[in-house]
């Protein structure tokens, strides 16, 4: 190495600086750092030591652009709040499948804001991601049709595409909601409080449909009087449950339609001597320990399925029509749903 090479430079160090410090040409430095052949072992070591000393990192985006968009190893995941265990488990299953196929996952959160989703989608596509997996909060997806023409693969997860032909991995939300409603009705409950998410979300609407089918088949009129929506976070869910329980004819059971709503309900029920029966949609951390009955499913399996659909589009066979995979749910019965209506309260 040259003793008089500059070691401190403002900003990110360049390849030229690495070459100067290691005493080789920029082309040799590039070959050494990229693992290409025709570089002596001692020279390669000297270049890597110089890069480490300067804190040099290759520009992956520029490298991918030079090779062409299809050489990118990045796959984008656009989802809701990553603090939600559902999304983190989904990302985990997706990332594991992509990694073994030489792809890397980058994630971005919309917090259920359609405008943010549009901006994030545009940004990731500008960065030449290899494909996109989307848990969408938008009403329509026509704007992505042009990207499909250019061969960018999309997979929608949890919520289907609208106005766009694309692969999707979905839950059987209606069946899961029917399981929960049927169990509560069979237990003698007629006033069942339902606390839901944003009404515009596909998952919310699908779960409401499944619940309504059971209530109407059982001849339970006025069930919608006990439906509260827009409980998008834990605090809103807690307020909604307190509202329901404060009514003169309070519900004797609750159906909470996602994991954060269930958490809010548990906060509202804390310390109550005779809490209502409860079934939540989505498994909870420590749900088995707390004895909370849930409509369970496997977010990691959803991620793995999404990865496989994406990999098929990238490396496998071509399909004339979009594929939709629907994953089943199962009702896990624990203590919280086994509380019968108080005598004389429900009729």
N, C-alpha and C positions, 0 to 999 in steps of 0.2 A: 504494500500500500504506500501511497505517497504521503509523506509527513505533512506537506503544506496544503493538502486538500482541505477545502472548507468543511467544517463539521457543523456549523450553525447557520441555517438559512431560514428566513421567514417563510411560513407556509409549509405545505407538504413537500418533502424532498423529491427530486426527479430521478429518473433512470440515468440521466447524464451525470448527476452527482454521484450515484452509486458506481458508475463506470469509472469516473475520475478517481474516486477514493480507492477502488480496487485495481486501478492501473490497466484497465482493458477498454475495448471499444464498447459503445452503447449496444451494438448488435450482439457482441459476445455476452454482455451483462444480461440482455434480454433472454438469450438462449439459456444461460445458466439458471436464471430465476424461473423460467417456464419449464425446466426439466428436459429441454431438448438435447439431442446428442451433439457430438463433435465439440464438446467442451471438456477439457482435462479436469480430473477430480480436484486437483489443488486449486485450479482457477475457479471452479464452481464454488468451492469452500470459501475462497477469498471474496467472491462476489456476495455470497450469502452473509458473510461476516460484515461486509460493508453495508449491506441493506439493513441488517439488524442494528448496526451502530447509528445509522442515520434515521432509523424508524421508517424506512421506505416500505410501501405496500403497493403492489400493482393496481392499476385502475381497471377493475373487472368490467365495468360498463364499457369503457373504451375498447378493451380487448374483445368483448363480445360483438361490438359494432364492427370492428375490423374483420371478424370472422363471419359476420352475417347474423341476422336476428335468430336464426334457427340454432345457432351454436350456444345460445344463452342456457345457463343451467338453473335459472331462477324461475320459480313458480310462485305466484301471488295468491294469498288467501285474504279476502275481504270479508269481514264478519262484524258482528255486534261487539259488545263490550268484552274484551279479552279477560277481564276480571271474573266473568261468569265461568264457572267450572265447565259448563257445557262446551263453550268455545275452546277453552284450553285443551280439553280432552279430544275434541274434534281435530284440532291442530296437531296434537300428538300422534293420532292415528294416521293422519295425512302425511306428516313429516317423515315418519318411519318408512312408509312405503316409497316415498320419493327419494329418500336418501340412498337406499340400496340400489336405486336406478340412476344414481349420479346426479340427482337434482336437489336443489336447495329451496327451502320454503322461506318466504318473507311474508309477514303478516301486517295487516292494517285494520283499524277499527273504525266503523262508521258511527257507533253509538246510536244506531237506527235513524240517522239523518240522511235522507235521499240525496241531498245536494253534496254532502261529503262523499257519499258512495260514488257519485258521478265523477267528482274530482279525483278520488283515489284510483278509480278505474283508468281514467285518462293518464294519470301520472305513471302508473305501473306499466301501461301499454307503451308509453313513451320511453320507459326504461328497458323496453324490449324483453319483457318477461316471456318465458316459453309458453305459459298458459295461465289461466285464472280459475280459481275456485271461489265461488261467491255465495255468501249467505245474504241474500239481497233484501233491502228494505224499500226498494223502488217499486212503483206500481207497474211499470212496463220496461222492456229491455230492447226495444227496436233499435236504439242507437248503437247496439253492438253488432248489428247485422253486417256492417261493412268489414269489421274485424274478422268475422267468420270467413268472408270471401278471401281474405289474406292468409287464411289458414291458422289463425289463433284459436286454440281449443279452449272452450269454457265448460265448466261443470258447476251446476247450481246445487247447493246443499241446503236441506231443511225447508227451503221455499222454492217453488218451481219458477222457471222463466215465463214471462208473459210477452207475447209478441215476438218471440225469438225461439227458433228450434235449437235446443241445446240439451245435452245430457243432464240428468238430475238424480240426486239421491235424497229420498224423502222418508219421513216416518209415516206410519199408518195412524195418523192423529185421531181420526174418527173412531177407529176401533179401540184405541186406548181410552178415549173419553167415554165410550160406551161401556167399557169394562168398569171404569170407576163409578159411573152413574148406576149401572145395574147392581153393583155390590151395595151401594148405599140404599137404593130403593129396596133391595131384598132385605136389608137390615131394618126396615120399617120407617125410613126417613122420607118425608114428603116436602119439607122446607129445607132446601139445600142451597146454601150460599155459594155462588160461583164467582170467583175473582179472576179476571182475565187481563191480558196485556193490551197493547194498542190494537184497536179494532181493524186497522188497515192491514195487519200482518196475516199472512196466509195461515200460519199455524194456529193463531187465535181463532180465526173463522172456522177452520176445519174442526177444531176441538169443540167449539160451540155447537156445530152441526151434530157431531156424534152425541154430545150430552142431550141435546134437544130431542133427538130420535128416541132415546130411552124414556125421557120424561113424558113425551107425547104418547108413546106406546103404553105407558103405565096409567094414562088418563090423568096426569097431574097438571092441572091448569094453573096459570099464573106463576110458573116457575121462573119466568124472565124477570119477575119483580125482585128476585134475589140475585140478579146478575149485575155485577159492577165491573166496568172495564177501565182501561187506561192506568192500571196499576203496574207501571213499567219498572219501578224499582222497589226496593225493600220497604222504604218509608211509606210510599203510596199504598203498598199492599197492606201494611200494618194499619193505616188509617181506614182503608176500605173494610177490613175485618172488624175493626172497632165500630164502624158505622153499622154494619149488619147486626152485630151482637147487641147494639144499643136499641134496636127496634123492639116494639111491644111484642110482636110475633117474630122473635129471633129465629134464625135457622138452627136446626139441630145437627146439621152436618155442613161441612165445607168441602168444595172441590177447588183447589188452587192450581192454576193452569201453567205454571212453570216453576223452576226451582227458587228463583228469587222471591216470587209471590209466596211460596210455601214458607220461606224464611221469615217474611214479614208477618205471615199468619201466626207462626210459632211465637214471635215476639208479642203479638197481641193476645195470645192465649196464655202467656206465662202467668202463673199464679192463680189461674181460675180454678175453683174447686170442681166445677162440672163443665169441662170444655166440650164443645161439639165434636162429633166425629170428623175426621180429616183424611182426605186423600189428595196427594199432590201429583202433578205431572213432572217428571224428571226425578232421577235419584238425587239424594242430598248427600253431602259429606256428613258422615256420622248418622245417616238416616236410619241404619239398622240399630245403632246404639240408642237413638232417641225414640225408636219404635214408631216411625212415621211410615204409614202405608203410601206407596207410590206406584204410578204407572212408569215402569222402568224401560230403558232402552240403552243401547251402547253407542255413545258418541264416537268412541275410537273406531268402532266398526264402520260407522258412517264415514269417517275420514279415510279409512282404508278403501272403502268402496269408491269414494270420490277419486282417490289417487289412481285406482285401477282403471276407471273410466277415462281419466286424463291420459294415463300411460298408453291405453289402447289407441287413443286418438293420435298420440305422438309417434308410437312405435309399432302399433299393431294393425289390425284390419280396419278398413273403412266401412262405415255403416251408412246406409241410405237415409235412415231416419234416426231421430234422437232416441236415446235409451233412458228410461226412467226406472230406477230401482227403488222399491218400497220396502222398508225395513219394519219388521213387526215390533210390537211392544208387549209387555207382560205386566200383570198386576201383582205386586208384592204386598201381601196382606200382613200387616203388623198391628200393634196395639191401637194406634190412633184411629183406625176406621171401625173398630169393634165396639164402639160406645153406642148403645141403643138410645133412641129418643127417650127423654125423661117422661115418666108416666104422666099423662094428662097434658103434656105440652104439645105433642104432635098427634094429629088425628088422621 
